[in-house]
Amino acid sequence: MQKVCVITGGSSGIGLSIAQLFVQKNYQVFNLDLTPSAVGVFKQCDVSNTQQVTKIITEIAKEHTIDVLVSNAGIHYSGNIENTTEADFDKVFSINVKGAYTAVKAVLPSMKASNKGAIILMASDQALVAKQNSFAYNLSKASLASMAKTTALDYARYNIRANAVCPGTIETPLYHKAINNYCEKSGENKAQVHSEEAALQPLNRLGQPEEVAELVYFLASDKATFITGSLQVIDGGYTAQ
């Protein structure tokens, strides 16, 4: 029987690479995203809308056993605590944290019924270390790390595993958008900033979405059945410094 993977934010960047890899591995992939994608079965969804997420996942679960959830949808926001408005804070948390909370909660009945499942939350190296001008984003990613740990403990008796993947600087559209925003505000040269970002990594380069996808697939696979409640860092050595 074909296994089923539900992914949020699977239409671009890391999410798209994950969706593509799971399709290649013969999974039936359901992609919940605002932006259409030809990879997998596209379900238009605003992950900050609790009712929408719950409805879509519940409908999927009526027809399929959900084997894997990859909660990947997220947004970036730059700013320290003083520069972060309440509206900005709420937006980051409604997508990055509430979106994950809702997706995890919605897949659990299906996973409990089958007595198995793998949940992968897309956190960040910022779940482990702080970065400047990243108050809300940093806080949201630390929240996902905590969610992975508590979910792992609460649902281990159902053979449901939960882990967080913590990428460092990965070259995605989200990365380029963040760099563009920074350069617009600072007036700095994008090529120079891009080169400086690569130089910050011990491996002297940025990570690629496909590399993160391989880690996510491993965590979802039967080769990782004793891994749960973990924070899996994939950052080119950045947090080891």
N, C-alpha and C positions, 0 to 999 in steps of 0.2 A: 504494500500500500504506500502511495506517495505521501511523504511527510509534508507538513504544512508549517510555513514560517509567516508570521505577521510582523511587518516592520513599519514603524512610523518614520516619516521623512526619508523615504527611499527613492526620491526622484533626482537627487543631485548629490555631489560630493561623496563623502564616506557612505552615506545611505545607499546611493546608487550602486557603488561598488559592491556593497554587501548584498543587495538584491540580485545583482548580476551573478555573483558567485553562488548564491543559494539556488538560483535557477539552473546554473550549470551543473550543480550537484543534484539535480532532479527534484528539488523541492517545489511545491506549489506555494508561490509567494504572493501575499496580499500586501499591497503598499498603500498605507494611509498617508496622504500628502495633499497639499493644496494645489501643487503643480502636477499636471498630468505626466505620466511616464508610460512608455511602451513595455517596460520590464515588469513582468508579473501581472497580477490582476490589480488594476488601479482603483482605489476607493477614495474619492475626493473627501477630505476630512480636515477640519481645523482642530488640532489636538488640544487647543485650549478650551474647546467646547466639550464639556464632560458628557453631556447627553449624546452628542454626535459620535464620540469615540466609543462609548458603551454600546450604542445601538449597532454600529457597524461590526464591532468585534463579536457581539452576541449573535448577530445574523451569520457571521462566518462560522461560529461554533455550533450552530444548529446543523450545519452541513458537514463540518469537518472537525476532527480532533486537532487542536492546536498544539504542535510540538515545540515550537520556538517563538518567543517574542523578542524582537530587537527594538528597544525603545531608543530611537536615534534622533527624532525631531528636536531641534533646538535652534536658538538664536544667540547671537553674540551682542554684548553691549559694553561699551567702554565708558568708564567714569568712576571717580572715587565716590565715597558715600555722600559728600556734599553736592556733587554734580548729578546724582541719581535722583530723579523725581519719583514720587510715589507711583505715578503712572508707568514710568520706565521699569521700576522695580516689579510692579504687578505684572507687566507684560512678560518680562524675563521668566518670572516664576510660573506664570500661567501656562507657558509653553514648555519650558525646560523641566519643571518639577511636577506641576499638576498634570501635564500631559502624560508624563511617565506613570504617575500615581494611578491615573484613570485607566491607562492601557494595561498595567500590571493587574489591577483589580479585576478588569474585564476578562482577562485570559485565565485567571486562576480556577474558575469552576470547571472549564474544559480540562485543564491539566490535572486537577484533583481527581476528576472522574476517571482519567486514564492512568492515574498514579505515576505520572512522569511529566517532565517538561524542563525546558531551559529558558531562562530569562536573562537577557543581556542588556544592561543599561549603558548608554553612551555617556560616560562622565568625561574626565579630562585630567591632564597632569595638574590642573588647578584644583582637583580634589585633594591633592597632596601638598602642593606648595602655593604660596600666594604670588600674584603678579600685580604690578602697579596698574592703577586705573581700571580695575576689573572687579569692583566690589560686588555687584549683583550677579555677574556671570560666575565668578569664583564661588560665591555662596551657593548658587544653584547647583553647581557641579559637585560640591562637597555634600549637598543634600542627596544627590543621586548615589554617591558612594555609600552613604548611610542607608539609603533605601535598599540597596543590594544586600547589605549585611543583615538587616533586620528581616527582609523577605527570605533570605537563605535560611535563617534560623527558624522562622515561623512555619516554613513549608517543607523543611527537610523530611519530615515524616511522610510526606506525599511523594517523595522522590523528585521533588521540584528543586532545581538548582538555580541560584541567582548570582550573577557576577557583574561587576562593572568594568568596562574597558576604559582606560585612561590615556587617550592619545595626547602626544605633545603637539608640536606645530606641524600640522598636516596641510599639504598644498591642495586646498579645495576652493570652490567659489566663496565659501564663508570666510576663509583666510584672506582671499584677495579683496573681498568687500571690506574687511576690517582694516587691511593695509591702505586701501583707497581712502577710507574715512579718516584714518590717521594722517595721511599725507595731505588731504584737503584742509585739515585743521592746522597742521604744523607747517605746511609748505615744503616739506622735505621731498626728496626725489624717491619715487617708488622703487626704482631699480636698486638704489643704494640701501633702502630700508629692507628690501627683499634679501639682498646679499648679507646684510647685518643679521637678519633673522636666522639665516642658514648658519652663519658663523657662531651663533650662540649655542648650537647643538654640538655635543662632543663628536658626533659622526660627520659634522660639517655639511649637513644637508637637511632639507625638510623631508618629513615622511610623506608617503603616498597613500591615497585612499585604499588601494588594493592591498597594501600591507596590513592595514587595520581590518579589512574584510577577512583576510586569512585567519587572524586571531579570533575574530567573532565566530567564524565557522568552526574553528577548533573547539571553542568553548561550548558550542551547541552540539558538538558531535559526541559519539560514544567513547571517544578517546579522552574525554575530559570529565568522566562520570564521578570522579572524586574531588572535583574542583567546584566549590561553592562558597559564597560569602567573601570572595576575593576581589582585590583591585588589581587588575592586570594592566601594567604600565607598558606603553609602546611609544617611547618618546626620544629615541636616539641617545639615551643616556642623560637627558636634561636634568631629571630630578635626582640623579645620583651625585650631582655636583655638591 
